[in-house]
Amino acid sequence: MEAQRTKPDPTPEQRRVITGNAAAAHAVRLCRPGVIATYPITPQSEVIETLENFHVNGTLDCEMIAVEGENSAQNIVCAAATAGERVFTATSSYGLVFMYDAMLQTAGYRAPVVMVNVNREPPGIHAVCSGQQDMIATRDSGWLQVIAETGQEIMDLVIMAYRLAEDDDIQLPIMVNYDGYYLSYLAEAISIPSQQAVDDFLAPLCAQPARPALRPGTGMGAGAHGLGTGFVELRRKHLLAMERAKDKFDEVDALFAADFGRTYGGQIECYRTDDAELVLVTSGSAVGTARTVIDAQRDAGIKVGLVKLRMFRPFPRQRLAAVLHGRQAIGVLDRSVAFGWDCGPIYQEIRALTPEIGIVPLLGYIDGLANMDIPKPHIETIVTDLAAAARGESRPPVSWLVAGA
């Protein structure tokens, strides 16, 4: 994947106070997609509004397609990516559900679509509020999925997403997730890279062997009905590409650090885990609160650490197993539910790692649904429970935490 390194771009990054949605839009602009197809939905609408402004003022040169719904948006970017174009779309909640059949098609085509999903509770109970259930509802769609913690990480993850999805060894669609309302509208100081720096970072993609693409007058199979062993072969190759994406994501993160000076650890980010006896695993905007609590608990003499899940699909089981093995107790904080399992989905998947981790107390917590806060006292409760479980005291395997209760 790596081509000859170019000289560092002397143009300094621009520091601006912008929202998480604006950070996503700026990152997309810097990556120079040729086709953007979108439909507005709260809390994602600001992403496409900002992109539309870039398009109108001439700082974004692309085909900007306003569609009648998210299903059409996904079909358009799938077709454009299959034809060899760099593409982008964005959605949230009901929009993600509405495009689900087209998402499956995009994954089956191995079209390297980059999409932002601003996490919001999906249909069932109508809730215009934050929650990761929409992301969870699409976890078996065949897409790569990553999760951002801050506005800066939104910016950087979108840029990394193009480098990962379009890599010749991967060629898969990727969804960049971030918590609606908590991050979408949060304004903070964010470093915006220069255009030249992003061009240089993505340049190795242009040096790859040209992948097959639809062209007028030429033949190419795309979306044909799979039969027998041909179907099995394509499914197997898809899964293998997802497995390769794990190490490739770590590599992309390291390359990004070399070019931009920021690193996030790749698939997972570990915080104070070297000597930790207790470990909390979580993702998204709650990680910042968790770090604050971890620091306070450390000051109180409690050996607790934190693992931030950045890559959700494929699930980083090897790296998680390595860091969680040998701990005295593990806690998992989910912002969604696994229907049929009476637990959170991240907890469910870490429970599947028991043979690699060992039999230790594993406690799950469901919190922050429907825009409810995840305050410091909730994280402190988790640490207290983990310490008690490590001493052999009984604790429920799964608990629901509600702010103010």
C-alpha positions in Angstrom: 0.0 0.0 0.0 2.8 2.4 0.8 4.4 4.4 -2.0 7.5 6.5 -1.7 7.0 9.1 1.1 6.7 12.7 -0.1 8.3 15.6 1.7 6.2 16.9 4.6 3.7 19.6 3.5 5.0 23.0 4.8 1.5 24.5 4.9 0.4 24.6 8.5 -2.9 23.2 9.6 -5.8 25.7 10.1 -7.2 25.7 13.7 -10.9 26.6 13.8 -13.8 26.1 16.2 -16.4 24.1 14.3 -19.0 21.4 14.9 -18.4 17.7 14.5 -20.7 17.8 11.4 -18.6 20.6 9.9 -15.4 18.6 10.7 -16.8 15.7 8.6 -17.7 18.0 5.8 -14.3 19.7 5.8 -12.6 16.2 5.7 -14.8 15.2 2.8 -13.9 18.4 0.9 -10.2 17.7 1.4 -10.5 14.2 0.0 -11.9 15.4 -3.3 -14.8 13.0 -4.0 -16.2 13.2 -7.5 -19.8 12.2 -6.7 -21.8 13.1 -3.5 -25.4 12.0 -3.2 -27.2 12.8 0.0 -30.6 13.4 1.7 -31.0 15.5 4.9 -32.0 14.0 8.2 -31.4 15.2 11.8 -28.8 15.3 13.2 -26.8 14.7 10.0 -28.2 17.5 7.8 -25.5 20.0 8.7 -22.9 17.8 7.0 -24.6 18.1 3.6 -25.5 21.7 4.1 -21.9 22.5 4.6 -20.9 20.4 1.6 -23.5 22.2 -0.5 -22.0 25.6 0.6 -18.5 24.3 -0.4 -19.9 23.3 -3.8 -21.7 26.6 -4.4 -18.6 28.7 -3.5 -16.3 26.6 -5.7 -14.1 24.9 -3.0 -15.6 21.5 -3.7 -15.6 20.3 -7.4 -17.9 17.4 -7.7 -21.3 16.1 -8.9 -23.6 17.1 -6.0 -26.8 15.1 -6.3 -29.8 15.9 -4.2 -32.1 12.9 -4.1 -35.6 12.1 -3.0 -34.5 9.7 -0.3 -31.5 7.8 1.3 -32.1 4.6 -0.7 -31.5 6.6 -3.9 -28.4 8.2 -2.4 -26.8 4.9 -1.6 -27.6 3.4 -5.0 -26.1 6.4 -6.7 -22.8 6.3 -4.8 -22.6 2.6 -5.2 -22.9 2.9 -9.0 -20.4 5.8 -9.1 -17.9 3.9 -7.0 -18.3 0.8 -9.2 -17.6 3.1 -12.2 -14.3 4.1 -10.5 -15.2 7.4 -8.9 -14.5 8.5 -5.3 -17.8 9.0 -3.6 -19.4 10.1 -0.3 -22.8 10.0 1.4 -24.1 10.7 4.9 -27.1 9.6 6.9 -28.6 8.8 10.3 -31.2 6.6 12.0 -34.3 6.2 9.7 -32.1 7.2 6.7 -29.7 4.3 7.4 -32.6 1.9 7.7 -34.2 3.2 4.5 -31.0 2.5 2.5 -30.4 -0.9 4.1 -31.0 -3.0 0.9 -28.8 -0.7 -1.1 -26.1 -1.0 1.6 -26.1 -4.8 1.2 -25.7 -4.3 -2.6 -22.9 -1.8 -2.1 -21.1 -4.3 0.2 -21.7 -7.2 -2.3 -20.3 -5.1 -5.1 -17.1 -4.4 -3.0 -17.7 -0.7 -3.8 -15.4 1.5 -1.6 -18.1 4.0 -0.5 -17.3 6.3 2.4 -20.4 7.2 4.4 -20.8 9.2 7.6 -23.5 7.9 10.0 -24.5 10.3 12.8 -25.7 7.9 15.4 -29.3 8.3 16.4 -31.9 6.0 17.7 -33.7 4.2 14.8 -37.3 3.3 14.2 -39.4 1.3 16.6 -39.8 3.9 19.3 -39.6 7.3 17.6 -36.7 9.1 19.2 -35.0 12.1 17.7 -32.0 11.6 20.0 -28.6 10.0 20.3 -28.0 6.3 20.5 -25.8 3.8 18.6 -28.7 1.4 17.7 -28.7 2.4 14.1 -25.1 1.4 13.7 -25.8 -1.9 15.5 -28.7 -2.7 13.2 -26.3 -2.8 10.2 -23.4 -4.6 11.8 -23.9 -7.7 9.5 -24.2 -5.7 6.3 -20.6 -6.4 5.2 -19.5 -2.8 5.7 -16.4 -1.7 7.7 -17.4 0.4 10.7 -15.4 2.8 12.8 -16.4 5.0 15.7 -15.1 8.5 16.5 -14.8 10.0 20.0 -14.2 13.8 19.2 -14.6 16.3 16.4 -10.9 16.0 15.6 -11.2 12.3 15.3 -14.2 12.7 13.0 -12.0 14.8 10.8 -9.1 12.4 10.8 -11.2 9.2 10.6 -13.0 10.4 7.4 -9.6 11.0 5.8 -8.3 7.6 7.0 -11.5 6.0 5.8 -10.7 6.8 2.1 -7.2 5.4 2.5 -8.6 2.2 4.0 -11.7 1.6 1.8 -10.0 2.3 -1.5 -6.8 0.3 -0.7 -6.4 -2.4 -3.4 -6.2 -5.1 -0.7 -9.5 -4.0 0.9 -12.0 -2.5 -1.6 -15.0 -2.3 0.8 -17.5 0.3 1.9 -16.9 2.0 5.2 -19.2 3.8 7.7 -17.7 6.5 10.0 -20.0 6.7 13.1 -20.2 9.4 15.7 -22.7 10.2 18.4 -25.5 12.5 17.3 -26.1 15.7 19.3 -23.1 15.0 21.6 -20.6 15.3 18.7 -22.6 16.4 15.7 -23.4 19.8 17.2 -20.5 20.1 19.6 -18.3 23.0 18.6 -14.6 22.6 19.6 -11.2 23.7 18.3 -10.2 21.4 15.4 -7.1 21.3 13.3 -8.0 21.2 9.6 -5.2 19.8 7.4 -4.0 21.6 4.3 -5.2 20.4 0.9 -1.7 19.4 -0.1 -1.2 17.3 3.0 -4.4 15.3 2.4 -3.5 14.9 -1.3 -0.1 13.5 -0.4 -1.7 11.1 2.2 -4.2 9.7 -0.4 -1.7 9.8 -3.3 -0.6 6.1 -2.8 -4.1 5.1 -3.8 -3.5 6.5 -7.3 -0.4 4.4 -7.7 -2.3 1.1 -7.2 -3.2 -1.2 -10.1 -6.4 0.1 -11.7 -9.3 -1.9 -10.4 -12.0 -3.1 -12.8 -14.6 -0.4 -13.4 -17.7 0.0 -15.5 -17.0 1.8 -18.8 -19.2 2.5 -21.8 -18.6 -0.2 -24.4 -16.8 -2.6 -22.2 -18.0 -5.7 -20.4 -17.9 -6.2 -16.6 -19.9 -8.3 -14.3 -21.5 -6.4 -11.4 -24.4 -7.5 -9.3 -25.0 -10.8 -11.2 -26.9 -13.5 -9.5 -24.5 -15.7 -7.5 -24.9 -19.4 -8.0 -23.2 -22.3 -6.2 -19.5 -22.2 -5.7 -19.1 -18.7 -7.3 -21.3 -17.2 -4.6 -19.3 -19.0 -1.9 -16.0 -17.8 -3.3 -17.2 -14.1 -3.3 -18.5 -14.4 0.2 -15.2 -15.9 1.4 -13.2 -13.2 -0.4 -15.4 -10.5 1.3 -14.7 -12.0 4.7 -11.0 -12.2 4.1 -10.9 -8.6 3.0 -12.6 -7.6 6.2 -10.0 -9.5 8.2 -7.2 -7.8 6.3 -8.8 -4.5 7.1 -7.8 -4.9 10.8 -4.0 -4.7 10.3 -4.5 -2.3 7.4 -6.4 0.1 9.7 -3.5 0.0 12.2 -1.1 0.7 9.3 -3.2 3.6 8.1 -3.3 5.1 11.6 0.5 4.9 11.8 0.9 6.5 8.4 -1.5 9.2 9.4 0.5 9.8 12.6 3.7 10.2 10.4 2.0 12.8 8.2 -0.2 14.7 10.6 1.2 14.0 14.1 -2.0 12.5 15.5 -2.4 8.8 16.3 -5.4 6.9 17.8 -4.0 3.4 18.1 -5.7 1.9 15.1 -8.4 -0.6 15.9 -8.4 0.1 19.6 -6.9 2.8 21.8 -5.6 1.8 25.3 -5.5 4.2 28.2 -3.6 3.3 31.4 -3.9 -0.4 30.7 -0.2 -1.5 31.2 -0.6 -2.5 34.9 -4.4 -2.4 35.1 -6.2 -5.1 37.1 -9.6 -3.8 36.0 -10.5 -2.6 32.5 -13.5 -0.8 31.1 -14.3 -1.1 27.3 -16.5 1.6 25.6 -16.7 3.7 22.5 -17.8 7.1 21.2 -18.3 10.3 23.1 -18.5 8.6 26.5 -14.8 7.8 26.3 -13.8 11.3 27.4 -15.9 11.1 30.6 -14.4 7.6 31.2 -10.9 8.9 31.0 -11.6 11.5 33.6 -13.0 8.9 36.0 -10.1 6.5 35.3 -7.6 9.3 36.2 -9.5 10.0 39.5 -9.7 6.3 40.4 -5.9 5.9 39.7 -5.3 8.8 42.0 -7.3 6.9 44.6 -5.1 3.8 44.1 -7.4 1.7 42.0 -5.6 0.0 39.1 -8.1 0.5 36.4 -7.6 1.1 32.6 -9.7 1.9 29.6 -10.0 0.4 26.1 -11.7 2.6 23.4 -13.2 0.6 20.6 -12.5 2.5 17.3 -13.2 -0.3 14.8 -16.5 -2.1 15.3 -16.6 -4.0 12.0 -14.6 -6.1 11.6 -14.5 -6.7 15.3 -10.9 -6.4 16.6 -11.0 -9.6 18.5 -7.2 -10.4 18.3 -6.1 -7.0 19.7 -8.9 -7.0 22.3 -8.1 -10.5 23.5 -4.4 -9.5 23.9 -5.1 -6.5 26.0 -7.9 -8.0 28.1 -6.2 -11.3 28.8 -5.1 -11.7 32.5 -7.3 -8.9 34.0 -9.1 -9.5 37.2 -12.4 -8.0 36.0 -13.7 -6.4 32.7 -16.6 -4.0 32.3 -18.3 -3.1 29.0 -20.4 0.1 28.5 -22.8 -0.1 25.6 -25.0 2.7 24.2 -27.3 0.2 22.4 -28.9 -3.2 23.0 -28.6 -6.6 21.5 -32.2 -7.8 21.1 -32.6 -11.4 22.1 -29.5 -11.4 24.4 -30.6 -9.1 27.2 -27.3 -7.2 27.0 -25.3 -4.7 24.9 -23.8 -5.8 21.6 -20.2 -4.9 22.4 -20.6 -6.9 25.7 -22.1 -9.8 23.6 -19.1 -9.8 21.3 -16.5 -9.5 24.0 -18.3 -12.4 25.8 -17.5 -14.5 22.7 -13.8 -13.9 23.4 -13.9 -15.8 26.7 -11.7 -18.7 25.4 -8.9 -16.1 24.5 -9.4 -13.8 27.5 -10.0 -16.5 30.2 -12.8 -16.9 32.6 -12.9 -13.6 34.6 -15.8 -11.5 35.8 -17.3 -9.7 32.7 -19.9 -7.1 33.5 -22.1 -5.3 31.0 -23.7 -1.9 31.3 -26.3 -0.3 29.1 -26.4 3.5 29.4 -26.9 6.7 27.4 -29.9 5.6 25.4 -32.2 8.3 23.9 -29.8 11.2 24.5 -29.5 10.4 28.2 -26.1 11.5 29.6 -23.4 9.1 30.8 -22.2 11.1 33.8 -19.1 10.4 35.9 -21.1 8.8 38.8 -22.2 6.0 36.4 -18.6 5.3 35.4 -17.6 5.3 39.0 -20.3 2.8 39.7 -18.9 0.5 37.1 -15.4 0.7 38.5 -16.8 0.0 42.0 -18.6 -3.0 40.7 -15.5 -4.3 38.9 -13.4 -4.0 42.0 -16.1 -5.9 44.0 -16.3 -8.6 41.3 -12.5 -9.0 41.3 -12.7 -9.7 45.0 -15.2 -12.5 44.4 -18.4 -10.5 45.3 -21.5 -11.2 43.2 -22.6 -8.6 40.7 -25.3 -8.8 38.0 -23.8 -9.7 34.6 -25.8 -6.9 32.9 -27.0 -3.6 34.5 -29.0 -0.7 33.1 -27.9 2.7 34.2 -30.2 5.7 34.0 -29.2 9.3 34.6 -31.0 10.8 37.6 -32.3 7.4 38.9 
